[in-house]
Amino acid sequence: MTENPDPALLQAATALAARLGTDDNHSVAAAARDAEGRVVTGVNVHHFTGGPCAELVVLGTAVAEGAAPLVRIVAVGDRERGVLPPCGRCRQTLLDLWPEIEVLVPGAGGGVRAVPVRELLPHTYVWAEHQEP
């Protein structure tokens, strides 16, 4: 675990979240850094059918923009809610697609810490490890 490891990534997500205003359909922003240092951002799409979280939007955007492998990701809530840990679906998706990624989560005393996604899912099930060759 690393304390406050990527202030620029956190700032990118925080700035995007601040621009969301009071739009209830888009209330969480996420930012991810790839292995080349590039930052990709996105927002959630709230819908009664279960629209995608901001982290999942970032994953799709990263692929669409030709990003290198992702190494770190963070989600930030609008209205100054700060860093949000990923939901279970996002944790599993991150683990399956980017098993070495670090996730920024709230730390002690209002700080932020980086945690390997595997630590967010104890006793993990990794889809790729259970597929036939």
Sequence and secondary structure as in RCSB ss.txt:
>XXXX:A:sequence
MTENPDPALLQAATALAARLGTDDNHSVAAAARDAEGRVVTGVNVHHFTGGPCAELVVLGTAVAEGAAPLVRIVA
VGDRERGVLPPCGRCRQTLLDLWPEIEVLVPGAGGGVRAVPVRELLPHTYVWAEHQEP
>XXXX:A:secstr
 EES  HHHHHHHHHHHHHTTT TT  EEEEEEETTS EEEEE    TTT   HHHHHHHHHHHTT   EEEEEE
EETTTTEEE   HHHHHHHHHH TT EEEEE GGG EEEEEHHHHSTT   GGGGS  
